[in-house]
Amino acid sequence: MPDTNTPYFTGQWWKRKDVKRHAVLWVILTALIGYFGSEIQTRAMGTPASEAMENVIHLIRIFTWAAAPVAGFVAAIAIGALMGKRHHGDFPPPEAEHNISNSPRTNAVWIVISALLCLFALVAGLIALQKDNASLLDAKAIHVNVVGQQWAWNYDYPGTAGVRSNVLHLPVDRPVVFHVTSKDVKHSFWVVQMGIKIDANPGVFTESAVTPNKIGTFDIRCAELCGLLHAYMQNKVIVESQSDYETWLASQPDTGKTTWTEEKAAA
């Protein structure tokens, strides 16, 4: 039992047995939280199908490992408290009188570390967003109008002979800009393996861009609760070679839809 007449955080307090025990537990929990927290959730996302999704996974790993020491510290203190001696009665025992909240040095360290973590997350996120948004200005990008309604997605391909589909087709390794809107309630256009998620708002067009870098069939879902059949508002995106994409476009009937410029002006 510590000397109750001496403040806890004085002298070589880091050599105390309970401090060493919590420090070891902190290191172990930090490693476990960092590893399992970053690996399990990123693997559950599936194989990325765009550089944007690869950036998302990379950021998740970085943010998880950056936050792991904080989560590990809190968990170590909690476990130490739960596994420690029990005291029953109306008043705390004398050795519990030390209060970390009364330590200006500890509070200062906690505030500085929290501020640095927030600044790091902000800067890293802005860098990733700037890189992803570069495709919006790419002159070689194709444009796709995405229209959500209860409970389906439709896709128009401006510059084509009025092509519309309910399964999205895209060429691989070519930037695409999505112009997203809704006919009724608020939806959210989520291309899962490409890391794209953007709101579909009635009467308003929002934009997002991505460059698919893997041929295959991937998932599209609505990520906004939009009514009774929200869970069924999902379909697929087929990423194919440029030649296969052009062949598919040529095989589609003319629906008489207008170009993107005319649609946007009308809206």
Summary of the structure (lengths in Angstrom):
residues: 267
radius of gyration: 26.9
end to end distance: 74.3
largest distance: 87.6
contacts: 737
relative contact order: 0.13
helix: 48%
strand: 22%
